[in-house]
Amino acid sequence: MKKTIYDDDYKVFVRKLKKARSESGLTQIQAAKKLGSTQAYISKVESGQLRVDVSQLKTFATMYGKSISYFLK
């Protein structure tokens, strides 16, 4: 059984998450500070090493000024 973190849909999500951060003008360090997290966390999320749950997605969407649907295929 294939792990969902490596599905094509999740890869699209990760690309959109990274693009949204870039479009918002934030570096990984700046985004991490806004989240009260570390740059390593943002890096792992954007590389697909860590999964994002719905609550975290809502936080990212708000921070980057995007709707949740923006991140979905």
N, C-alpha and C positions, 0 to 999 in steps of 0.2 A: 504494500500500500504506500502510495506516494505521500510525503508530508506536505501539508497545505502551504507551509511557509515557502516552498519552492515552486508552487503552481505559477502558471503564467499570469493568472489574475493578481497574485500577490506581487509578482515582479512589476506589473503595471502600477499597482498601488505604491510601491516603493519609489518608482521613477517619478510619479506625480507628487509624492511627499517631498522629495528632494527638489523638484521643480518649484513647488509652492514656496519652499523656504527661500530658494534663490530669488524668485519673483518678489518676495516680501522684503528683499534686501538684507536678510539676516545671514550671518555666518553661523556655522555649527555652534561656535562658542556663545554667540549672542542668543541663539535659540535655546541653548541649554540653560543659560542664566535665567531667561524668562520662565523656563519650566522648573527651575530650582534643581536642575540635574547637571550632568557632566557632558562635555563634548563627546566623550567615548560612547555615552548612551545614544546620542543623536547619530553618531557614526554607525553604530551597530544597527540601529533602526533603519537608516538609509541604505545600508548594505544588505539588509534582509536577514541579518543574524539574530535580531530580536523581533518578536511579533508585537503588534500593536493591538490592544483591545479597543472596544467601542468607546470607552471613557477617554482613553488616550487619544483616539482619533478625533473626538470632539474637541479636546484641548488643542491639538495641532491645527485643526480647521479654524478655530477661533483665533489662534495666534497668527496664522498665516492669512487670515481674511478670506477664507474659502468656505464653501458649503461642504458638508460631508459628501454629498453626491459627486463633487468634483474628483474625489479620490477613488471612486468606484468605476469599474469598467462599464 
